[in-house]
Amino acid sequence: MSSDPRLEDLQNRYTNKIARVANVLATDPRTKKTIRRAQREMKWSGLNVSLETAAERMVEEVFRDLSELDERLNGVKIALVEDEFPEAGTVHDTKYFPYIHISTSLLGLMSELTQVQADLGSNIMRRRRPLETQVAALRYLALQWSFHGLSGTIGRKSSLRFGTWSSYIYRLMYAATSFILAHEAAHILLGHEHKAVRNTAESHKLEYEADAYGLELLHKMPLIRKKSDVTSGAMLVLDGFDFLVRSQWVIPPQSHPSAAKRIDSLVQRGLLQPTDLDEVMSKVAWASSDTVEALPSEFWQDLLSSRHWVTDFHSEQVYSEIVNIDMMCGMDEELLLNALQETLKEANRQDIDINSPLRRIMAKFDDTSYGLSLHDIDDVVSTDPEISTVGSPYQLACNYITEIMVRNHMLSKED
């Protein structure tokens, strides 16, 4: 990527996040083994490369193709940022050309979703990794992000000897990456940075315009030869953002319309024609991110016992913890309260009246006009003067249960 003072400013935004993640990885003896294994497993079109390398190559390739369609993009820079939270956006200032930033974790999410869709579209892969295991694998990713702040995934056994399957993954990934960049480029080309946004409706209007203009660009790109790939790529991106909103946010920010509304707008404009496979993929993304409801235990059993998934990236304890979190997400208030009281009893902390910290924690979320994420709740719970003093080995359980209870209370307020 090109060197630019703006990129340094952007990278500084993530310094604390990166440092926190680095500290976690440095203290986990499994990390180096996990990274080496992940790099061996990550292959693109028969090439052994890391995700970051493959993503960077693809981003550069896609934006070069976009720039050839409109010379106004020639001065725009691209920043590929290493960040655990998936996002993309444009940055404008008076001193430099605008630039587009995209996080490697967003490309990682797109990689996960493209592999799910490719599996579901292949008779062989659908038998090896059936729909229930796909939902559970994506749920694992959603819960890792929500409660650990890390993009932990369940790996797939490499199947690149199936040429059609791997080619389809590359096409989907190229189309999805193209839509992300084309959408952001559209904001620049349409002059959205110069438009004053006074309310939610005006913000949504700009997003609809960028979606439509971005798709029109995609239809002109030389390497996207099938209209169905344009639709699938765009829907994967929109389903991906919906996946993030549903799994990460208790009260989502209002800056963007929902994925369903954006897809409907594009369909009405005649720019999208979803196939049956696209519709199935949307339902899988929706079901896996609906963390208010626990998955059936059989989904987890089928996933973790299958030889067609790589389930030794993490220890059995980590997998068990995620399955337990999923189970707690589906509990009602009474069961959660009983579980928390039992945990406090085992920790010999009966002195904590849970109603007191719950009231104190929820009082901090009076203003949710900018949204409320699970990470916001975790920040407050983990520093609460009572809950944060429970101590090991009960601390994490107390944190998780409290966070889920606060989430449920905030959701009930919204209803």
GIWOSUL-V229814 format. One record per residue. PHI is phi in radians with two decimals (NA if undefined). PSI is psi in radians with two decimals (NA if undefined). Layout:
# GIWOSUL-V229814
PHI;PSI / PHI;PSI
This chain:
# GIWOSUL-V229814
NA;2.61 / -1.19;2.51 / -1.39;2.39 / -2.78;2.38 / -0.98;-0.53 / -1.14;-0.60 / -1.15;-0.62 / -1.13;-0.72 / -1.08;-0.75 / -1.13;-0.76 / -1.08;-0.59 / -1.09;-0.48 / -1.06;-0.47 / -1.83;0.12 / -0.99;-0.84 / -1.12;-0.74 / -1.08;-0.82 / -1.10;-0.71 / -1.10;-0.71 / -1.14;-0.76 / -1.12;-0.75 / -1.05;-0.68 / -1.12;-0.71 / -1.10;-0.81 / -1.14;-0.66 / -1.15;-0.47 / -1.65;-0.01 / -1.83;1.94 / -1.14;-0.28 / -1.41;-0.21 / -1.07;-0.90 / -1.04;-0.74 / -1.09;-0.74 / -1.08;-0.80 / -1.12;-0.76 / -1.08;-0.74 / -1.14;-0.73 / -1.09;-0.71 / -1.18;-0.60 / -1.20;-0.66 / -1.33;-0.50 / -1.34;1.91 / -2.30;2.52 / -2.26;2.07 / 0.85;0.76 / 1.44;0.00 / -1.73;2.34 / -1.46;1.76 / -2.47;2.76 / -1.30;2.84 / -1.02;-0.78 / -1.04;-0.76 / -1.14;-0.80 / -1.09;-0.75 / -1.11;-0.77 / -1.11;-0.74 / -1.05;-0.76 / -1.20;-0.73 / -1.03;-0.81 / -1.09;-0.73 / -1.12;-0.80 / -1.10;-0.81 / -1.23;-0.52 / -1.10;-0.74 / -1.15;-0.70 / -1.13;-0.72 / -1.13;-0.53 / -1.24;-0.35 / -1.44;-0.47 / -2.59;1.99 / -1.14;-0.29 / -1.14;-0.27 / -1.54;-0.08 / -1.07;-0.55 / -1.57;-0.06 / -1.39;2.35 / -1.74;2.79 / -2.09;2.31 / -2.04;2.03 / -1.67;1.91 / -1.84;2.30 / -1.41;1.83 / -2.57;2.51 / -1.34;-0.28 / -1.76;2.14 / -1.21;2.17 / -2.85;2.84 / -2.58;2.69 / -3.04;3.09 / -2.01;2.60 / -2.19;2.29 / -2.17;2.45 / -2.62;3.02 / -1.48;-0.29 / -1.56;-0.61 / -2.12;2.94 / -1.13;2.73 / -1.13;2.73 / -2.47;2.76 / -1.90;2.28 / -1.99;2.50 / -2.47;2.32 / -1.51;2.55 / -1.08;-0.52 / -1.22;-0.49 / -1.16;-0.74 / -1.14;-0.59 / -1.11;-0.72 / -1.11;-0.74 / -1.07;-0.66 / -1.07;-0.77 / -1.06;-0.83 / -1.19;-0.66 / -1.14;-0.65 / -1.19;-0.63 / -1.09;-0.86 / -1.11;-0.68 / -1.12;-0.70 / -1.07;-0.81 / -1.18;-0.42 / -1.56;-0.02 / -1.99;2.21 / -1.04;-0.72 / -1.13;-0.86 / -1.20;-0.57 / -1.16;-0.55 / -1.30;-0.64 / -1.34;-0.71 / -2.24;1.37 / -1.12;2.95 / -0.94;-0.73 / -1.04;-0.67 / -1.29;-0.53 / -1.13;-0.74 / -1.09;-0.77 / -1.15;-0.68 / -1.12;-0.73 / -1.24;-0.60 / -1.10;-0.68 / -1.01;-0.79 / -1.09;-0.76 / -1.07;-0.76 / -1.27;-0.61 / -1.06;-0.79 / -1.13;-0.77 / -1.17;-0.78 / -1.87;-0.33 / -1.97;-0.29 / 1.25;0.29 / -2.21;2.56 / -1.54;1.10 / -1.32;2.35 / -2.22;2.88 / -1.69;2.19 / -1.41;2.81 / -1.91;2.46 / -1.09;2.31 / -1.06;2.32 / -2.30;0.56 / -1.26;-0.11 / -1.22;-0.29 / -1.48;1.62 / -1.02;-0.74 / -1.10;-0.71 / -1.11;-0.84 / -1.21;-0.60 / -1.13;-0.69 / -1.13;-0.69 / -1.04;-0.80 / -1.10;-0.75 / -1.08;-0.78 / -1.11;-0.76 / -1.14;-0.68 / -1.13;-0.76 / -1.17;-0.71 / -1.14;-0.80 / -1.08;-0.67 / -1.10;-0.72 / -1.18;-0.70 / -1.00;-0.89 / -1.24;-0.64 / -1.17;-0.66 / -1.08;-0.81 / -1.19;-0.68 / -1.10;-0.62 / -1.10;-0.67 / -0.99;-0.70 / -1.25;-0.84 / -1.15;-0.53 / -1.54;0.02 / 1.18;0.54 / -1.14;-0.43 / -1.18;-0.32 / -1.64;-0.02 / -1.70;2.24 / -1.31;2.24 / -1.83;1.97 / -1.73;-0.33 / -2.72;3.08 / -1.10;-0.71 / -1.06;-0.71 / -1.21;-0.65 / -1.10;-0.77 / -1.11;-0.66 / -1.04;-0.72 / -1.13;-0.66 / -1.18;-0.73 / -1.06;-0.74 / -1.11;-0.75 / -1.16;-0.65 / -1.05;-0.85 / -1.16;-0.81 / -1.16;-0.67 / -1.08;-0.72 / -1.18;-0.64 / -1.06;-0.66 / -1.13;-0.73 / -1.05;-0.69 / -1.12;-0.30 / -1.70;-0.12 / -1.28;2.30 / -1.15;-0.52 / -1.52;-0.11 / -1.79;1.65 / -1.59;-0.29 / -1.94;2.28 / -1.06;-0.57 / -1.11;-0.54 / -1.19;-0.64 / -1.05;-0.85 / -1.08;-0.84 / -1.10;-0.74 / -1.09;-0.79 / -1.14;-0.74 / -1.19;-0.60 / -1.09;-0.71 / -1.15;-0.82 / -1.17;-0.70 / -1.11;-0.61 / -1.13;-0.77 / -1.17;-0.63 / -1.13;-0.69 / -1.00;-0.78 / -1.18;-0.77 / -1.09;-0.80 / -1.21;-0.61 / -1.58;-0.46 / -1.79;-0.44 / -1.94;2.32 / -1.44;-0.81 / -2.18;1.82 / -1.23;2.64 / -1.13;2.68 / -1.71;0.20 / -1.20;-0.50 / -2.11;2.49 / -1.21;2.85 / -1.15;2.79 / -1.07;-0.69 / -1.06;-0.74 / -1.21;-0.65 / -1.20;-0.72 / -1.12;-0.77 / -1.06;-0.70 / -1.09;-0.73 / -1.23;-0.62 / -1.14;-0.77 / -1.11;-0.54 / -1.40;-0.09 / 1.38;0.29 / -1.67;-0.26 / -2.24;2.41 / -2.34;1.43 / -1.06;2.39 / -1.52;3.02 / -1.04;-0.68 / -1.14;-0.70 / -1.04;-0.73 / -1.16;-0.71 / -1.10;-0.75 / -1.07;-0.68 / -1.08;-0.71 / -1.20;-0.64 / -1.14;-0.78 / -1.09;-0.69 / -1.15;-0.85 / -1.12;-0.68 / -1.26;-0.46 / -1.68;-0.05 / -1.44;1.25 / -1.32;0.01 / -1.26;-0.43 / -1.92;2.27 / -1.28;2.58 / -1.32;2.65 / -1.00;2.47 / -1.03;-0.50 / -1.12;-0.54 / -1.05;-0.80 / -1.17;-0.73 / -1.08;-0.78 / -1.11;-0.69 / -1.16;-0.90 / -1.33;-0.25 / -1.77;-0.06 / -1.40;2.45 / -1.46;-0.07 / -1.67;0.06 / -2.09;2.60 / -1.63;1.82 / -2.02;0.44 / -2.00;0.31 / -1.12;-0.66 / -2.10;2.94 / -1.34;2.84 / -1.03;-0.55 / -1.09;-0.72 / -1.13;-0.80 / -1.08;-0.76 / -1.07;-0.68 / -1.11;-0.75 / -1.15;-0.74 / -1.09;-0.69 / -1.16;-0.69 / -1.07;-0.76 / -1.06;-0.73 / -1.09;-0.74 / -1.17;-0.56 / -1.06;-0.48 / -1.63;0.02 / -1.38;2.61 / -1.42;3.05 / -1.06;-0.69 / -1.13;-0.77 / -1.13;-0.71 / -1.12;-0.74 / -1.10;-0.74 / -1.10;-0.74 / -1.11;-0.71 / -1.19;-0.75 / -1.12;-0.65 / -1.17;-0.68 / -1.12;-0.76 / -1.12;-0.62 / -1.14;-0.79 / -1.12;-0.54 / -1.45;0.02 / 1.04;0.73 / -2.16;0.82 / -1.15;-0.17 / -1.24;-0.25 / -1.55;2.05 / -1.56;1.87 / -1.03;-0.47 / -1.10;-0.56 / -1.15;-0.93 / -1.14;-0.55 / -1.08;-0.80 / -1.10;-0.72 / -1.14;-0.74 / -1.19;-0.82 / -1.20;-0.45 / -1.13;-0.39 / -1.35;-0.14 / -1.99;0.64 / -1.13;-0.67 / -1.80;1.85 / -2.02;0.45 / -1.12;-0.42 / -1.74;0.22 / 1.64;2.93 / -2.51;2.08 / -1.82;2.88 / -1.11;-0.53 / -1.18;-0.61 / -1.07;-0.77 / -1.13;-0.75 / -1.07;-0.70 / -1.03;-0.68 / -1.34;-0.78 / -1.08;-0.76 / -1.22;-0.22 / -2.01;0.13 / -1.11;2.38 / -1.09;-0.35 / -1.82;-0.93 / -1.05;-0.64 / -1.29;-0.10 / -1.86;0.20 / -1.13;-0.73 / 1.57;2.78 / -1.24;2.66 / -1.62;0.33 / -1.74;-0.14 / -1.04;-0.87 / -1.09;-0.72 / -1.06;-0.77 / -1.07;-0.76 / -1.06;-0.85 / -1.06;-0.85 / -1.10;-0.76 / -1.09;-0.76 / -1.07;-0.73 / -1.17;-0.68 / -1.13;-0.75 / -1.10;-0.77 / -0.98;-0.83 / -1.11;-0.68 / -1.10;-0.75 / -1.19;-0.64 / -1.13;-0.70 / -1.15;-0.58 / -1.15;-0.67 / -1.18;-0.63 / -1.18;NA
